[in-house]
Amino acid sequence: MLQRVEDFPGLIILASNFKNNLDPAFLRRFNALIYFPMPNANEHYDIWQKTLPEKIICDKNIDFRKLSDKYEISGSSILNIVHYASLKAVANQSYVITEKDITDGIRNEFMKEEKVM
């Protein structure tokens, strides 16, 4: 990747949640590094609300405010969780996202990031 970055004549924009995994020699090639903090609980809640599909119903037991306060996860992880739960709802032909689907999706995202739930 380093060679491709050096050979490319144009503008390159890269994004990563794992800066610590990038080689220092690779990082030196960047003109700017921009840090985006993890969303706070209110921002988490807004992301949950904006990513939920219109044609899928959420079980009334799901408290997105509580989930927003409890789990520190990125916006992309919330999107992955919603996709996972939506696909489960469609696969079950119920078109209802359950609390279990959401918590299973959160567990999957935590496993990807090697976090403990």
RABELUR-V188052 format. One line per field, one symbol per residue. ss: DSSP state (H for helix, E for strand, L for the rest). Layout:
ss->???
This chain:
ss->LHHHHHHLLLLLLLLLLLHHHLLHHHHLLLLLLLLLLLLLHHHHHHHHHHHLLLLLEELLLLLHHHHHHHLLLLHHHHHHHHHHHHHHHHHLLLLEELHHHHHHHHHHHHHHLLLLL
